[in-house]
Amino acid sequence: MDERTIRENIIRACEKHGFTKKAIADAVGISKVSLHALEKGPTRILNENIYKIADFLGLSVEELILGYKPDPESAGRLQQMKMDYGEKSKSLVAGYEERLGASARENNALQALVESQKETIRNQEEIISMLRRRIPEEND
């Protein structure tokens, strides 16, 4: 939720209840100029005055920020979904980490096998080289 939307929510709530800017400013304990600065943008709306404005308008801070009254049941379901997906996420991460570890171990084993095969090839090449040197001697 951006500050502009919050400002619009405040203005809409004030108009709905028929409050003047002076009445709001007096209730919040700020000047009309300060209220104008809150409404128009030079001053951040998310400060200690948001609580006072919400209280004056008879709204919760959440209602003022969101522009509607949050449904407590939906909030509970959302929290449960977050927990469920958090657990699912942890489970997936653990599974991926386990697979990554297994892949790393397999990669290390394959690298060791490659090195062993390279050594075997070097030995075979050395034997071939020795045999080639002997073949001309036998033909003499």
DSSP file (Angstrom, degrees, kcal/mol; ACC not computed):
  #  RESIDUE AA STRUCTURE BP1 BP2  ACC     N-H-->O    O-->H-N    N-H-->O    O-->H-N    TCO  KAPPA ALPHA  PHI   PSI    X-CA   Y-CA   Z-CA
    1    1 A M              0   0    0      0, 0.0     2,-0.2     0, 0.0    65,-0.1   0.000 360.0 360.0 360.0 125.1    0.0    0.0    0.0
    2    2 A D     >  -     0   0    0      1,-0.1     4,-1.7    63,-0.1     3,-0.3  -0.496 360.0-109.5 -93.2 166.0    1.5    3.3   -1.0
    3    3 A E  H  > S+     0   0    0      1,-0.2     4,-2.6     2,-0.2     5,-0.2   0.846 115.2  59.0 -61.9 -36.5    1.2    6.6    0.8
    4    4 A R  H  > S+     0   0    0      1,-0.2     4,-2.4     2,-0.2    -1,-0.2   0.913 106.0  48.6 -61.1 -42.5   -1.0    8.1   -2.0
    5    5 A T  H  > S+     0   0    0     -3,-0.3     4,-2.3     2,-0.2    -1,-0.2   0.895 110.5  50.9 -64.9 -40.1   -3.6    5.4   -1.5
    6    6 A I  H  X S+     0   0    0     -4,-1.7     4,-2.2     2,-0.2    -2,-0.2   0.918 109.7  50.6 -63.4 -42.7   -3.6    5.9    2.3
    7    7 A R  H  X S+     0   0    0     -4,-2.6     4,-2.6     1,-0.2    -2,-0.2   0.922 110.0  50.1 -59.8 -44.3   -4.1    9.6    1.7
    8    8 A E  H  X S+     0   0    0     -4,-2.4     4,-2.7     1,-0.2    -1,-0.2   0.888 108.4  53.0 -62.6 -38.6   -7.0    8.9   -0.6
    9    9 A N  H  X S+     0   0    0     -4,-2.3     4,-2.4     2,-0.2    -1,-0.2   0.900 109.9  48.3 -62.9 -40.5   -8.5    6.5    2.0
   10   10 A I  H  X S+     0   0    0     -4,-2.2     4,-2.5     2,-0.2    -2,-0.2   0.941 112.8  47.1 -64.6 -47.7   -8.3    9.3    4.7
   11   11 A I  H  X S+     0   0    0     -4,-2.6     4,-2.5     1,-0.2    -2,-0.2   0.918 113.0  49.3 -60.8 -44.0   -9.9   11.9    2.4
   12   12 A R  H  X S+     0   0    0     -4,-2.7     4,-2.4     1,-0.2    -1,-0.2   0.913 111.6  48.5 -62.3 -43.6  -12.7    9.4    1.4
   13   13 A A  H  X S+     0   0    0     -4,-2.4     4,-2.0     2,-0.2    -1,-0.2   0.895 111.6  50.3 -64.8 -39.7  -13.4    8.6    5.1
   14   14 A C  H  X>S+     0   0    0     -4,-2.5     5,-2.2     1,-0.2     4,-0.9   0.923 112.2  46.7 -63.5 -44.3  -13.5   12.3    6.0
   15   15 A E  H  <5S+     0   0    0     -4,-2.5     3,-0.4     1,-0.2    -2,-0.2   0.897 110.0  54.2 -64.9 -39.7  -15.9   13.0    3.2
   16   16 A K  H  <5S+     0   0    0     -4,-2.4    -1,-0.2     1,-0.2    -2,-0.2   0.894 115.9  37.9 -60.7 -41.6  -18.1   10.0    4.1
   17   17 A H  H  <5S-     0   0    0     -4,-2.0    -1,-0.2    -5,-0.1    -2,-0.2   0.506 110.4-121.8 -90.5  -5.2  -18.4   11.2    7.7
   18   18 A G  T  <5 +     0   0    0     -4,-0.9     2,-0.3    -3,-0.4    -3,-0.2   0.782  52.7 161.4  73.1  27.2  -18.7   14.9    6.7
   19   19 A F      < -     0   0    0     -5,-2.2    -1,-0.2    -6,-0.2     2,-0.2  -0.611  32.8-135.1 -83.2 139.7  -15.6   16.0    8.8
   20   20 A T     >  -     0   0    0     -2,-0.3     4,-2.0     1,-0.1     5,-0.2  -0.496  22.9-114.0 -84.1 162.1  -14.0   19.3    7.9
   21   21 A K  H  > S+     0   0    0      1,-0.2     4,-2.8     2,-0.2     5,-0.2   0.877 118.4  54.5 -62.9 -36.8  -10.2   19.6    7.7
   22   22 A K  H  > S+     0   0    0      2,-0.2     4,-2.8     1,-0.2     5,-0.2   0.911 106.4  50.9 -64.0 -41.7  -10.3   21.9   10.8
   23   23 A A  H  > S+     0   0    0      2,-0.2     4,-2.2     1,-0.2    -1,-0.2   0.910 113.7  44.7 -63.2 -41.9  -12.2   19.3   12.8
   24   24 A I  H  X S+     0   0    0     -4,-2.0     4,-2.5     2,-0.2     5,-0.3   0.942 113.3  49.8 -67.2 -47.5   -9.7   16.6   11.9
   25   25 A A  H  X>S+     0   0    0     -4,-2.8     5,-2.5     1,-0.2     4,-1.7   0.914 113.0  47.3 -58.7 -44.3   -6.7   18.8   12.5
   26   26 A D  H  <5S+     0   0    0     -4,-2.8    -1,-0.2     1,-0.2    -2,-0.2   0.918 112.5  49.0 -63.7 -43.5   -8.1   19.8   15.9
   27   27 A A  H  <5S+     0   0    0     -4,-2.2    -2,-0.2     1,-0.2    -1,-0.2   0.870 115.7  42.9 -65.2 -36.8   -8.9   16.2   16.9
   28   28 A V  H  <5S-     0   0    0     -4,-2.5    -1,-0.2    -5,-0.2    -2,-0.2   0.722 112.3-120.0 -82.1 -22.2   -5.4   15.0   15.9
   29   29 A G  T  <5S+     0   0    0     -4,-1.7     2,-0.3     1,-0.3    -3,-0.2   0.816  72.6 113.8  86.7  32.4   -3.7   18.0   17.5
   30   30 A I      < -     0   0    0     -5,-2.5    -1,-0.3    -6,-0.2    -2,-0.1  -0.870  69.1 -96.3-128.9 165.5   -2.0   19.4   14.4
   31   31 A S     >  -     0   0    0     -2,-0.3     4,-2.3     1,-0.1     5,-0.2  -0.338  32.2-113.9 -76.5 162.3   -2.5   22.6   12.4
   32   32 A K  H  > S+     0   0    0      1,-0.2     4,-2.3     2,-0.2     5,-0.1   0.845 120.3  55.1 -63.3 -33.3   -4.6   22.7    9.3
   33   33 A V  H  > S+     0   0    0      2,-0.2     4,-2.2     1,-0.2    -1,-0.2   0.906 107.3  49.0 -65.8 -42.3   -1.4   23.4    7.3
   34   34 A S  H  > S+     0   0    0      2,-0.2     4,-2.0     1,-0.2    -2,-0.2   0.894 110.9  50.3 -64.3 -39.7    0.1   20.2    8.7
   35   35 A L  H  X S+     0   0    0     -4,-2.3     4,-2.5     2,-0.2    -2,-0.2   0.917 109.2  51.3 -64.0 -42.2   -3.0   18.3    7.8
   36   36 A H  H  X S+     0   0    0     -4,-2.3     4,-2.4     1,-0.2    -2,-0.2   0.899 108.6  51.8 -60.6 -40.3   -2.8   19.7    4.3
   37   37 A A  H  X S+     0   0    0     -4,-2.2     6,-1.5     1,-0.2     4,-1.4   0.869 110.0  49.5 -65.0 -36.3    0.8   18.5    4.1
   38   38 A L  H  < S+     0   0    0     -4,-2.0    -2,-0.2     1,-0.2    -1,-0.2   0.913 114.5  44.7 -66.3 -42.0   -0.3   15.0    5.2
   39   39 A E  H  < S+     0   0    0     -4,-2.5    -2,-0.2     1,-0.2    -1,-0.2   0.842 117.3  42.9 -71.6 -34.1   -3.0   15.0    2.6
   40   40 A K  H  < S-     0   0    0     -4,-2.4    -1,-0.2    -5,-0.2    -2,-0.2   0.607 112.4-107.2 -96.4 -12.3   -1.0   16.4   -0.3
   41   41 A G  S  < S+     0   0    0     -4,-1.4    -3,-0.1     2,-0.2    -4,-0.1   0.159  86.8 105.7 119.3 -24.6    2.3   14.5    0.2
   42   42 A P  S    S+     0   0    0      0, 0.0     2,-0.4     0, 0.0    -4,-0.2   0.824  84.3  54.8 -64.3 -25.7    5.2   16.5    1.5
   43   43 A T  S    S-     0   0    0     -6,-1.5    -2,-0.2    -9,-0.1     2,-0.1  -0.882  96.1-110.5-109.2 137.0    4.8   14.8    4.9
   44   44 A R        -     0   0    0     -2,-0.4    -6,-0.1     1,-0.2     3,-0.1  -0.424  20.2-153.8 -63.7 132.7    4.9   11.0    5.4
   45   45 A I  S    S+     0   0    0      1,-0.2     2,-2.2    -2,-0.1     5,-0.3   0.794  79.8  79.6 -79.3 -29.1    1.4    9.8    6.3
   46   46 A L  S    S+     0   0    0      3,-0.1     2,-0.2     4,-0.1    -1,-0.2  -0.505  73.8 103.4 -83.5  76.4    2.7    6.7    8.1
   47   47 A N  S >  S-     0   0    0     -2,-2.2     3,-1.8    -3,-0.1     4,-0.5  -0.684  94.7 -68.2-136.0-168.6    3.7    8.5   11.3
   48   48 A E  T >> S+     0   0    0      1,-0.3     4,-0.9    -2,-0.2     3,-0.7   0.747 124.5  67.6 -61.6 -22.0    2.3    8.8   14.8
   49   49 A N  H 3> S+     0   0    0      1,-0.2     4,-3.0     2,-0.2    -1,-0.3   0.728  81.9  74.1 -71.1 -21.1   -0.6   10.8   13.5
   50   50 A I  H <> S+     0   0    0     -3,-1.8     4,-2.4    -5,-0.3    -1,-0.2   0.881  97.0  49.3 -60.5 -36.9   -2.0    7.8   11.5
   51   51 A Y  H <> S+     0   0    0     -3,-0.7     4,-2.5    -4,-0.5    -1,-0.2   0.909 112.1  47.5 -67.3 -42.2   -3.3    6.4   14.9
   52   52 A K  H  X S+     0   0    0     -4,-0.9     4,-2.5     2,-0.2    -2,-0.2   0.907 113.1  48.1 -65.9 -41.8   -4.9    9.6   15.9
   53   53 A I  H  X S+     0   0    0     -4,-3.0     4,-2.3     2,-0.2    -2,-0.2   0.933 112.5  48.5 -64.9 -45.0   -6.6   10.1   12.5
   54   54 A A  H  X>S+     0   0    0     -4,-2.4     5,-3.0    -5,-0.2     4,-0.6   0.923 112.3  49.1 -60.5 -44.3   -7.9    6.5   12.6
   55   55 A D  H ><5S+     0   0    0     -4,-2.5     3,-1.0     1,-0.2    -1,-0.2   0.924 110.9  49.7 -62.1 -44.9   -9.2    6.9   16.1
   56   56 A F  H 3<5S+     0   0    0     -4,-2.5    -1,-0.2     1,-0.3    -2,-0.2   0.887 112.6  47.2 -61.3 -39.7  -10.9   10.2   15.2
   57   57 A L  H 3<5S-     0   0    0     -4,-2.3    -1,-0.3    -5,-0.2    -2,-0.2   0.531 114.0-118.4 -81.4  -4.7  -12.5    8.6   12.2
   58   58 A G  T <<5S+     0   0    0     -3,-1.0     2,-0.3    -4,-0.6    -3,-0.2   0.819  74.2 121.5  73.3  30.2  -13.6    5.6   14.2
   59   59 A L      < -     0   0    0     -5,-3.0    -1,-0.3    -6,-0.2     2,-0.2  -0.838  65.9-112.3-120.8 157.9  -11.5    3.2   12.1
   60   60 A S     >  -     0   0    0     -2,-0.3     4,-2.2     1,-0.1     5,-0.2  -0.518  34.1-113.1 -78.7 160.3   -8.7    0.8   12.8
   61   61 A V  H  > S+     0   0    0      1,-0.2     4,-2.7     2,-0.2     5,-0.2   0.892 119.8  56.1 -60.6 -38.1   -5.4    1.7   11.4
   62   62 A E  H  > S+     0   0    0      1,-0.2     4,-3.4     2,-0.2     5,-0.4   0.924 106.9  48.5 -60.2 -44.6   -5.7   -1.3    9.1
   63   63 A E  H  > S+     0   0    0      1,-0.2     4,-2.5     2,-0.2    -1,-0.2   0.908 112.6  48.7 -61.4 -41.3   -9.0    0.0    7.7
   64   64 A L  H  < S+     0   0    0     -4,-2.2    -2,-0.2     2,-0.2    -1,-0.2   0.901 117.4  40.6 -66.3 -40.5   -7.5    3.4    7.1
   65   65 A I  H  < S+     0   0    0     -4,-2.7    -2,-0.2    -5,-0.2    -1,-0.2   0.925 123.8  36.8 -74.1 -45.8   -4.4    1.9    5.4
   66   66 A L  H  < S-     0   0    0     -4,-3.4    -3,-0.2     2,-0.3    -2,-0.2   0.803  99.2-128.7 -79.6 -29.5   -6.2   -0.8    3.4
   67   67 A G  S  < S+     0   0    0     -4,-2.5     2,-0.3    -5,-0.4    -3,-0.1   0.471  82.7  60.1  91.6   2.0   -9.4    1.2    2.6
   68   68 A Y  S    S-     0   0    0     -6,-0.3    -1,-0.3    -5,-0.2    -2,-0.3  -0.967  93.2 -93.7-152.7 164.2  -11.6   -1.6    3.9
   69   69 A K        -     0   0    0     -2,-0.3     2,-0.1    -3,-0.1    -6,-0.0  -0.733  43.8-126.5 -85.8 119.7  -12.3   -3.5    7.1
   70   70 A P        -     0   0    0      0, 0.0    -7,-0.1     0, 0.0     3,-0.1  -0.389  18.8-121.8 -66.3 141.1  -10.2   -6.7    7.1
   71   71 A D     >  -     0   0    0      1,-0.2     4,-2.4    -2,-0.1     5,-0.2  -0.751  14.3-150.3 -83.5 117.2  -12.1   -9.9    7.7
   72   72 A P  H  > S+     0   0    0      0, 0.0     4,-2.1     0, 0.0    -1,-0.2   0.860  96.8  53.4 -58.6 -35.9  -10.7  -11.6   10.9
   73   73 A E  H  > S+     0   0    0      2,-0.2     4,-2.4     1,-0.2     5,-0.2   0.921 109.7  47.4 -64.8 -42.8  -11.6  -15.0    9.6
   74   74 A S  H  > S+     0   0    0      1,-0.2     4,-2.9     2,-0.2    -1,-0.2   0.891 109.5  53.8 -64.6 -38.6   -9.8  -14.4    6.3
   75   75 A A  H  X S+     0   0    0     -4,-2.4     4,-2.4     2,-0.2    -1,-0.2   0.902 109.0  49.2 -62.5 -39.5   -6.8  -13.1    8.2
   76   76 A G  H  X S+     0   0    0     -4,-2.1     4,-2.3     2,-0.2    -2,-0.2   0.913 112.2  47.5 -65.0 -42.7   -6.8  -16.4   10.1
   77   77 A R  H  X S+     0   0    0     -4,-2.4     4,-2.6     2,-0.2    -2,-0.2   0.898 111.6  51.2 -64.5 -39.7   -7.0  -18.4    7.0
   78   78 A L  H  X S+     0   0    0     -4,-2.9     4,-2.5     2,-0.2    -2,-0.2   0.919 109.7  49.6 -63.3 -42.8   -4.3  -16.4    5.4
   79   79 A Q  H  X S+     0   0    0     -4,-2.4     4,-2.2     2,-0.2    -2,-0.2   0.908 111.1  49.5 -61.6 -41.9   -2.1  -16.9    8.4
   80   80 A Q  H  X S+     0   0    0     -4,-2.3     4,-2.9     2,-0.2    -2,-0.2   0.899 110.5  50.7 -64.4 -40.5   -2.7  -20.7    8.2
   81   81 A M  H  X S+     0   0    0     -4,-2.6     4,-3.1     2,-0.2     5,-0.3   0.911 109.0  51.4 -63.0 -41.8   -1.9  -20.7    4.5
   82   82 A K  H  X S+     0   0    0     -4,-2.5     4,-2.1     2,-0.2    -2,-0.2   0.920 112.3  46.0 -60.3 -43.5    1.3  -18.8    5.2
   83   83 A M  H  X S+     0   0    0     -4,-2.2     4,-2.4     2,-0.2    -2,-0.2   0.929 113.9  48.6 -65.7 -44.4    2.2  -21.4    7.9
   84   84 A D  H  X S+     0   0    0     -4,-2.9     4,-2.5     1,-0.2    -2,-0.2   0.940 115.5  43.2 -60.5 -47.8    1.3  -24.3    5.6
   85   85 A Y  H  X S+     0   0    0     -4,-3.1     4,-2.7     2,-0.2    -1,-0.2   0.819 110.4  56.9 -70.3 -29.1    3.3  -23.0    2.7
   86   86 A G  H  X S+     0   0    0     -4,-2.1     4,-2.4    -5,-0.3    -1,-0.2   0.931 110.2  44.2 -64.1 -44.1    6.1  -22.1    5.0
   87   87 A E  H  X S+     0   0    0     -4,-2.4     4,-2.5     2,-0.2    -2,-0.2   0.914 114.0  49.8 -65.0 -42.7    6.3  -25.7    6.0
   88   88 A K  H  X S+     0   0    0     -4,-2.5     4,-2.6     1,-0.2    -2,-0.2   0.909 111.0  50.3 -61.6 -42.1    6.0  -26.9    2.4
   89   89 A S  H  X S+     0   0    0     -4,-2.7     4,-2.8     2,-0.2    -2,-0.2   0.923 110.2  49.0 -62.5 -45.3    8.7  -24.5    1.4
   90   90 A K  H  X S+     0   0    0     -4,-2.4     4,-2.6     1,-0.2    -1,-0.2   0.906 111.6  50.2 -60.9 -41.3   11.0  -25.8    4.2
   91   91 A S  H  X S+     0   0    0     -4,-2.5     4,-2.4     2,-0.2    -2,-0.2   0.917 111.7  47.4 -63.5 -44.1   10.3  -29.4    3.1
   92   92 A L  H  X S+     0   0    0     -4,-2.6     4,-2.8     2,-0.2    -2,-0.2   0.917 112.1  49.7 -63.7 -43.2   11.1  -28.6   -0.5
   93   93 A V  H  X S+     0   0    0     -4,-2.8     4,-2.8     2,-0.2    -2,-0.2   0.921 110.9  49.6 -62.2 -43.7   14.3  -26.8    0.4
   94   94 A A  H  X S+     0   0    0     -4,-2.6     4,-2.3     2,-0.2    -1,-0.2   0.914 112.0  49.0 -61.8 -41.9   15.4  -29.7    2.6
   95   95 A G  H  X S+     0   0    0     -4,-2.4     4,-2.6     2,-0.2    -2,-0.2   0.919 112.5  47.3 -62.6 -44.3   14.6  -32.1   -0.3
   96   96 A Y  H  X S+     0   0    0     -4,-2.8     4,-2.7     2,-0.2    -2,-0.2   0.899 111.6  50.7 -65.0 -39.7   16.6  -30.0   -2.8
   97   97 A E  H  X S+     0   0    0     -4,-2.8     4,-2.4     2,-0.2    -1,-0.2   0.898 111.0  49.2 -64.9 -39.0   19.5  -29.7   -0.4
   98   98 A E  H  X S+     0   0    0     -4,-2.3     4,-2.4     2,-0.2    -2,-0.2   0.930 113.4  45.9 -65.0 -44.8   19.5  -33.4    0.1
   99   99 A R  H  X S+     0   0    0     -4,-2.6     4,-2.6     2,-0.2    -2,-0.2   0.878 111.8  52.3 -65.2 -37.0   19.4  -34.0   -3.7
  100  100 A L  H  X S+     0   0    0     -4,-2.7     4,-2.4     2,-0.2    -2,-0.2   0.911 109.8  48.7 -64.5 -42.3   22.1  -31.4   -4.2
  101  101 A G  H  X S+     0   0    0     -4,-2.4     4,-2.4     2,-0.2    -2,-0.2   0.915 111.9  48.8 -62.8 -43.4   24.3  -33.2   -1.6
  102  102 A A  H  X S+     0   0    0     -4,-2.4     4,-2.6     1,-0.2    -2,-0.2   0.904 111.7  49.9 -63.1 -41.2   23.7  -36.5   -3.3
  103  103 A S  H  X S+     0   0    0     -4,-2.6     4,-2.7     2,-0.2    -1,-0.2   0.891 109.8  50.8 -64.4 -39.2   24.6  -34.9   -6.7
  104  104 A A  H  X S+     0   0    0     -4,-2.4     4,-2.4     2,-0.2    -2,-0.2   0.914 111.3  48.0 -64.9 -42.3   27.8  -33.5   -5.2
  105  105 A R  H  X S+     0   0    0     -4,-2.4     4,-2.3     2,-0.2    -2,-0.2   0.918 113.2  47.8 -64.1 -42.2   28.8  -36.8   -3.8
  106  106 A E  H  X S+     0   0    0     -4,-2.6     4,-2.5     2,-0.2    -2,-0.2   0.905 110.8  51.8 -64.4 -40.8   28.1  -38.5   -7.2
  107  107 A N  H  X S+     0   0    0     -4,-2.7     4,-2.5     2,-0.2    -2,-0.2   0.917 109.6  49.2 -61.1 -43.9   30.0  -35.8   -9.0
  108  108 A N  H  X S+     0   0    0     -4,-2.4     4,-2.2     2,-0.2    -2,-0.2   0.910 111.3  49.7 -61.8 -42.4   33.0  -36.4   -6.7
  109  109 A A  H  X S+     0   0    0     -4,-2.3     4,-2.1     1,-0.2    -2,-0.2   0.908 112.0  48.2 -63.8 -41.3   32.8  -40.1   -7.3
  110  110 A L  H  X S+     0   0    0     -4,-2.5     4,-2.5     2,-0.2    -2,-0.2   0.881 109.8  51.9 -67.0 -38.0   32.7  -39.6  -11.1
  111  111 A Q  H  X S+     0   0    0     -4,-2.5     4,-2.4     2,-0.2    -1,-0.2   0.902 109.5  49.9 -64.5 -39.4   35.6  -37.2  -11.0
  112  112 A A  H  X S+     0   0    0     -4,-2.2     4,-2.2     2,-0.2    -2,-0.2   0.903 110.8  50.2 -64.3 -40.0   37.6  -39.8   -9.1
  113  113 A L  H  X S+     0   0    0     -4,-2.1     4,-2.6     2,-0.2    -2,-0.2   0.906 109.5  50.7 -63.6 -42.1   36.7  -42.4  -11.7
  114  114 A V  H  X S+     0   0    0     -4,-2.5     4,-2.6     2,-0.2    -2,-0.2   0.927 110.5  49.0 -61.0 -45.5   37.7  -40.0  -14.5
  115  115 A E  H  X S+     0   0    0     -4,-2.4     4,-2.1     1,-0.2    -1,-0.2   0.900 111.2  50.3 -61.9 -39.5   41.1  -39.5  -12.8
  116  116 A S  H  X S+     0   0    0     -4,-2.2     4,-2.3     2,-0.2    -2,-0.2   0.913 111.1  48.5 -63.5 -42.4   41.5  -43.2  -12.4
  117  117 A Q  H  X S+     0   0    0     -4,-2.6     4,-2.6     2,-0.2    -2,-0.2   0.879 109.0  53.3 -66.1 -37.6   40.7  -43.8  -16.1
  118  118 A K  H  X S+     0   0    0     -4,-2.6     4,-2.5     2,-0.2    -1,-0.2   0.910 109.4  49.1 -62.3 -40.7   43.2  -41.0  -17.0
  119  119 A E  H  X S+     0   0    0     -4,-2.1     4,-2.5     2,-0.2    -2,-0.2   0.910 110.5  50.4 -64.3 -42.3   45.8  -42.9  -15.0
  120  120 A T  H  X S+     0   0    0     -4,-2.3     4,-2.6     2,-0.2    -2,-0.2   0.916 110.8  49.5 -61.3 -43.0   45.0  -46.1  -16.7
  121  121 A I  H  X S+     0   0    0     -4,-2.6     4,-2.9     2,-0.2    -2,-0.2   0.913 109.8  50.9 -63.4 -43.3   45.2  -44.5  -20.1
  122  122 A R  H  X S+     0   0    0     -4,-2.5     4,-2.1     1,-0.2    -1,-0.2   0.921 111.7  48.0 -60.3 -43.0   48.6  -43.0  -19.2
  123  123 A N  H  X S+     0   0    0     -4,-2.5     4,-2.3     2,-0.2    -2,-0.2   0.921 112.6  48.3 -63.4 -43.5   49.8  -46.4  -18.1
  124  124 A Q  H  X S+     0   0    0     -4,-2.6     4,-2.7     1,-0.2    -2,-0.2   0.902 110.9  51.0 -63.4 -41.4   48.5  -48.0  -21.3
  125  125 A E  H  X S+     0   0    0     -4,-2.9     4,-2.5     1,-0.2    -1,-0.2   0.882 109.4  50.9 -64.3 -36.6   50.2  -45.3  -23.4
  126  126 A E  H  X S+     0   0    0     -4,-2.1     4,-2.3    -5,-0.2    -2,-0.2   0.907 110.8  48.2 -66.3 -41.7   53.4  -45.9  -21.6
  127  127 A I  H  X S+     0   0    0     -4,-2.3     4,-2.5     2,-0.2    -2,-0.2   0.926 112.1  49.3 -64.1 -43.8   53.2  -49.7  -22.3
  128  128 A I  H  X S+     0   0    0     -4,-2.7     4,-2.5     1,-0.2    -2,-0.2   0.913 110.4  51.1 -60.5 -43.2   52.4  -49.0  -26.0
  129  129 A S  H  X S+     0   0    0     -4,-2.5     4,-1.8     1,-0.2    -1,-0.2   0.908 110.8  48.1 -61.7 -42.8   55.4  -46.6  -26.2
  130  130 A M  H  X S+     0   0    0     -4,-2.3     4,-1.6     1,-0.2    -1,-0.2   0.906 111.7  50.0 -64.3 -41.9   57.6  -49.3  -24.7
  131  131 A L  H  X S+     0   0    0     -4,-2.5     4,-2.1     1,-0.2    -2,-0.2   0.886 107.9  53.2 -65.8 -37.8   56.3  -51.9  -27.1
  132  132 A R  H  < S+     0   0    0     -4,-2.5    -1,-0.2     1,-0.2    -2,-0.2   0.880 107.5  51.5 -64.3 -37.1   56.9  -49.7  -30.1
  133  133 A R  H  X S+     0   0    0     -4,-1.8     4,-0.7     1,-0.2    -1,-0.2   0.853 111.9  47.7 -68.2 -32.1   60.5  -49.2  -29.0
  134  134 A R  H  X S+     0   0    0     -4,-1.6     4,-1.8     1,-0.2    -2,-0.2   0.826  99.3  67.6 -77.0 -32.7   60.9  -52.9  -28.8
  135  135 A I  H  X S+     0   0    0     -4,-2.1     4,-1.4     1,-0.2     3,-0.3   0.919  99.3  48.2 -59.6 -47.2   59.4  -53.8  -32.1
  136  136 A P  H  > S+     0   0    0      0, 0.0     4,-0.7     0, 0.0    -1,-0.2   0.872 109.5  55.3 -61.3 -33.7   62.1  -52.1  -34.3
  137  137 A E  H >< S+     0   0    0     -4,-0.7     3,-0.6     1,-0.2    -2,-0.2   0.872 105.8  51.0 -65.3 -36.8   64.7  -54.0  -32.2
  138  138 A E  H 3< S+     0   0    0     -4,-1.8    -1,-0.2    -3,-0.3    -3,-0.1   0.790 105.3  56.7 -72.4 -27.8   63.1  -57.3  -32.9
  139  139 A N  H 3<        0   0    0     -4,-1.4    -1,-0.2     1,-0.2    -2,-0.2   0.661 360.0 360.0 -77.6 -15.4   63.1  -56.6  -36.7
  140  140 A D    <<        0   0    0     -4,-0.7    -1,-0.2    -3,-0.6    -2,-0.1   0.471 360.0 360.0 -75.7 360.0   66.9  -56.1  -36.7
